Structure formats: C-alpha cells, structure tokens
Amino acid sequence: MSILEGQTLKSGWDDKWLWRDPQKCKYFFKFAYEILSSSNTYAFNDMFRVMWSLLIPPSTQCFAWRALQDKIDTKQNLLRRSVHIVDSLCVLCGSEEETTSYLLIYCPIANAIWNLCHNWIGVNFVNHFAMKEHFE
C-alpha cells in the first residue's frame, strides 16, 4: 500500500482504471508482479513464489493466482458482487453450486477432463480437498 501514500482524492472526478508503465504503455503481468512483490506490505508466501517462478504463460500464472485467492468469476462470486444471474449451479454439470473449487476440481465433468489430461501425460494424481493443497 506504500504505492498509494501521498495520493490525494479529488472530488467531482470519476474513478477509472489506469495503468502506467513508465517504460511502455502496455500492461504486463511481470511488471505488476514486480510492483506487488517489491512492496514491503504485500507478503507472498512460498506457494505464490513457486507459482510465479514456473515456466508457464503469464496468463496461466495469473489465472492460477486468481483461482487460489477465489477471485475468478464463478457464479458464487458473481452473486456475492450482486450480479444478477439465473441460477448458481455449475455451468458444466448443473448439479452443485458453482464455486472456484467445485468448478475447477470437484465437478464430475471437470474431474473427468483432469483425469484425461493426467492419463495423457502419464501422471498419477491425488485429488485434494482444497485448491491450495494442489500447490503446496
């Protein structure tokens, strides 16, 4: 939060999202990560450090990071933000409430897809009870 120190709010101005990269006028996950990880008030634990160091596309790292924090747009999270949706059931199977863990791990269809992937690459897999256990 030290980034926000010394900033003043102006009344009568609308809020807007703004990204200022001093080197380029584009948003890069790596640049945002460097800002967040260099902040003394933002503590990354070992799990996040390992995840961000993996040789995978930045968009995949960002999705995993958001999923571990339960910040992806599941129906449960949309309802929590007062977004009107028809129902809260899983979009894949329609039998349980769509939470991050259910959508990515416990849904029978998602689980079948993961099993196919694991069999395809020849990896044994143990399903954990929580998202974070997959990365520990």
N, C-alpha and C positions, 0 to 999 in steps of 0.2 A: 504494500500500500504506500510505500515511500514515493512511488511514482506520482501519486495524487497530491502529495504535500505541496503546499504553496499555490494550488489551483483555486480559483475563485469562481463561483457560480454567478451568472448574470441573469437577472430577472427579465422576463419578456422574450427570452430566446428559446427556441425549440431545441430539444435534445436530438442528437443524431449520432450515428455510429461513424467514427472517423479513425482511419489507420494511417499513422505517419511513420513511414520507414525512411530514415534520413538518407539512406543510400539509393533506394529505388522507390517508386511509387506503387509498389505491389505488396500484397500480403504474403508472407512466408511463415509456415508453421515453425521453422527453425528459429527465425528471428523472434517470434512471440515466445517460444520456449526459452531462448536465451534471456529475454527480459524477465520472465517469471522465475527462472531458476537462479538468476543473479540477485533477486530480491531477498533480503535477509528475513522478511516477514513471511515469505512463502516457503513452506517446508515440504520438499519432495521426500517421500520415503524411498527405500531401496527398490520396491516394486516398480514405482514410476520411473526411477532412474534406469533400471534394466529395460523397461518397455521402450523408453525413448532412445536407448542405445542400440536397439535391434535394427538389423539391416532390412527394413521393410519400408514400403512407401509412406511418406509423411501423412497422407490422408488416412491410411490404415492405423498408424500410430495415434492420430487424433481421434479416430472413431473409438479405438480401444480405451483411450484415456477418458473420453466422454462416457463410454459404457461403464467403466469402473466407478465413475462418480454418479451413475444413474442420471445422466444428463441427455440421453438420446430421446427422441420424440416418440416414445411409446404412448399408447392410448392412456395409460395410467398417468404419465407425466403431463400429457395434454389436458386431461381433466383437472389435474392439480393446478394448472395455469388458467383454468376456467375457459378452455377452448371447447366449444360445442361439438361433440361427436355423437354418432348414433348409438354406439354401444362401446363397452370397454373390453370386449372379448378379443382374443388373439386373432390377428389378421390371417394367420396361416391355418390354424385348426379350428378356431371359433369355440373352443371349449373352456378356456380359463381366461382370467383377466390378463391383459397384455402388459406385463412388467418387463423391465430390461432382462432380468434373469430368465423369466419364462420364455420370452421371445427368442433369446439367443441360445438357451441351454435346454430348458425343460419341455418346451413344446415338442410333441411327438414328431412333427414334421421336421423341425429344426434339428432334433436329435438324430433323426434318420439321415439327414443331409450331412451332419458332422460325422456319423458313422461311415457313410460312403467315402467321405474325404479321408478319414483315418485309414480305412481299408485300402484306398487307392494309393496312399503314400506309405503304407506299411507300418503304421504307428499304433501301438496299443494306447487306449485312452480310458481314464477313470473319470466319471462324471462327479463333480464336487457339488456341495450344497450351496455354495455362494460363488459369485463371479470372481471375487478377489482371490479365492483359493486356486483358481486356474493359473494365476500369475505368481504365486508365492513359491 
